[in-house]
């Protein structure tokens, strides 16, 4: 049955307007993005077909052009639109963090860092530099490594923090394996960084480890 023949309250667009985006399923959200279906398939049917093929929205978002366009009914134009949407979402999160009057929401911070680091196939060590009011000065990737780990040099971190005249920092890195549990090496580098930054009166507020769906705070673990 075409979506136009559905009860109005069940149509994805109307449902979003009435109840908000959170009320929609993954397939309904994807159907709104697709706008139209194909011969014999409504937009929602096509959305279910795509999700069944990729198993999840995340896998769909990570698909390359060839993988994406294997699905009948979506082509390069839709792929380009999807990449634009994903990039806008990433930039929105970044602006949300950078324009906050201060880092007051651990949730927003974690969501931003997850969006930046979770899907990397290699390890990335990054930092959010803060002023004395904990307002964001800059987010920057500092080191990149292989899937087995990244070399982190406290001297370079301190140098960069002084360059930005930072008063505090939050650092983070991803585990490409998807397992967020900090290693002994993670704990050691956290302590080394904390001591090095303290020598120049810069506070290390937290070190976050980004996994598949979990973010672990070493500050909450008592490492800082």
C-alpha positions in Angstrom: 0.0 0.0 0.0 1.4 3.4 -0.9 2.3 5.6 2.1 -0.2 8.2 1.0 -3.0 5.7 1.7 -1.8 5.1 5.2 -3.6 6.7 8.2 -2.2 10.2 8.5 -0.8 9.6 12.0 1.2 6.6 10.8 2.9 8.4 7.8 6.6 9.0 8.6 6.6 12.7 7.8 3.3 13.5 9.6 4.4 11.3 12.5 7.7 13.2 12.8 5.9 16.6 12.8 3.4 15.5 15.4 5.6 13.4 17.7 9.2 14.4 16.9 12.0 12.5 15.2 12.7 10.3 18.3 9.3 8.6 17.8 10.3 7.2 14.4 11.9 3.9 13.7 15.2 3.6 11.7 13.2 2.5 8.7 10.8 5.5 9.0 13.7 8.0 9.3 15.4 6.4 6.3 12.1 6.5 4.3 11.9 10.3 4.8 15.5 10.6 3.5 14.7 8.4 0.5 11.5 10.4 -0.2 10.3 7.9 -2.9 10.4 4.2 -3.4 10.8 2.1 -6.6 8.4 0.2 -8.7 6.4 -2.1 -6.4 8.1 -0.7 -3.3 7.1 2.2 -1.2 9.8 4.4 0.4 9.3 2.5 3.7 9.5 -0.9 2.0 12.7 0.2 0.3 14.0 1.5 3.6 13.4 -1.9 5.2 15.1 -3.6 2.3 18.2 -1.4 2.7 18.4 -1.9 6.4 18.0 -5.7 6.0 20.9 -5.6 3.5 23.2 -3.6 5.8 21.9 -4.8 9.2 22.0 -1.3 10.8 22.1 2.4 10.1 25.7 2.5 11.1 26.7 -0.1 8.5 24.8 1.8 5.9 26.5 5.1 6.9 29.9 3.5 6.6 29.2 1.9 3.2 31.2 3.1 0.2 29.7 4.1 -3.1 29.9 0.6 -4.6 28.3 -1.0 -1.6 25.6 1.6 -1.4 24.6 1.5 -5.0 24.3 -2.3 -5.1 20.8 -1.7 -3.7 18.3 -1.3 -6.5 16.5 2.0 -6.1 19.4 4.1 -4.8 22.2 5.5 -6.9 25.2 7.9 -6.7 22.9 10.9 -6.1 21.4 9.4 -3.0 24.9 8.4 -1.8 26.1 12.0 -2.2 23.1 13.3 -0.3 23.7 10.8 2.5 27.4 11.9 2.8 26.3 15.5 3.0 23.8 14.7 5.7 26.4 12.8 7.7 28.9 15.6 7.4 26.3 18.2 8.5 25.6 16.1 11.5 29.2 15.9 12.4 29.7 19.6 12.0 26.6 20.3 14.1 28.0 18.3 16.9 31.3 20.1 16.6 29.7 23.5 16.7 27.5 22.4 19.6 30.7 21.6 21.6 32.7 24.6 20.4 29.9 27.2 21.0 28.9 26.0 24.4 29.5 28.7 27.0 31.5 26.0 28.8 31.9 22.2 28.8 28.9 21.4 31.1 27.4 18.4 29.4 29.5 15.2 29.6 26.9 13.6 27.3 27.4 16.1 24.5 31.1 15.8 24.8 31.0 12.0 24.6 28.6 12.1 21.6 30.9 14.5 19.8 34.0 12.5 20.4 32.2 9.3 19.4 31.1 10.9 16.1 34.7 12.0 15.4 36.6 8.8 16.4 34.4 5.7 16.7 34.4 4.6 13.1 38.1 5.0 12.4 39.9 1.9 11.2 43.1 3.1 12.9 43.8 4.5 16.3 43.5 8.3 16.7 44.5 10.3 19.8 42.7 13.7 20.0 42.2 16.6 22.4 39.7 19.3 23.3 41.6 22.3 24.5 39.8 24.5 27.1 40.3 27.9 28.6 40.0 28.7 32.3 36.2 28.8 32.1 36.2 25.4 30.3 35.1 27.0 27.1 36.3 25.2 24.0 39.3 26.7 22.3 40.0 23.9 19.8 39.4 20.3 19.0 42.4 18.7 17.2 43.6 15.2 16.3 47.2 14.9 17.6 48.4 11.5 16.8 47.4 8.7 14.4 48.6 5.1 14.6 47.9 1.7 13.3 45.0 -0.6 14.4 47.3 -1.7 17.2 47.9 1.6 18.8 49.2 5.2 18.5 52.3 6.7 20.0 51.5 9.6 22.2 54.2 12.0 23.2 53.5 14.1 26.3 56.0 16.8 25.3 54.1 17.4 22.0 50.8 17.5 23.8 52.1 20.1 26.3 53.6 22.1 23.4 50.2 22.2 21.6 48.3 23.1 24.8 50.7 26.0 25.4 50.3 27.1 21.8 46.5 27.4 22.3 47.1 29.0 25.8 44.8 26.2 27.2 44.1 26.0 30.9 42.6 22.5 30.7 42.2 19.6 28.4 40.1 16.5 27.7 41.8 13.9 25.6 40.4 10.8 23.9 41.3 8.0 21.7 39.5 5.2 19.9 39.9 1.4 20.1 39.3 0.2 16.5 38.6 -3.3 18.0 35.4 -1.8 19.3 36.2 -2.7 22.9 36.4 0.4 25.0 38.1 -1.2 28.1 41.3 0.9 28.8 44.6 -1.0 28.6 47.4 -0.7 31.1 49.2 1.4 28.5 46.2 3.7 28.4 46.4 4.2 32.1 50.1 4.8 32.0 49.9 7.5 29.3 47.1 9.2 31.2 49.2 9.5 34.3 52.2 10.7 32.2 50.2 13.3 30.5 48.6 14.4 33.8 52.0 14.9 35.3 53.5 16.7 32.3 50.6 19.1 32.0 50.6 19.8 35.7 54.1 21.1 35.4 52.8 24.0 33.3 49.5 24.4 35.3 47.2 22.8 32.8 44.6 20.4 34.1 43.8 17.1 32.4 40.1 16.8 33.1 39.6 13.4 31.5 40.8 10.8 29.1 38.0 9.0 27.2 38.3 5.7 25.5 35.9 5.3 22.5 34.6 1.9 21.6 31.9 0.4 19.5 29.0 1.8 21.6 30.6 2.6 24.9 32.8 5.5 26.1 34.9 4.9 29.2 36.1 7.7 31.4 39.5 7.2 33.0 38.6 10.0 35.4 35.6 8.0 36.6 37.9 5.0 37.0 40.0 7.1 39.4 43.1 7.3 37.1 43.0 11.1 37.3 
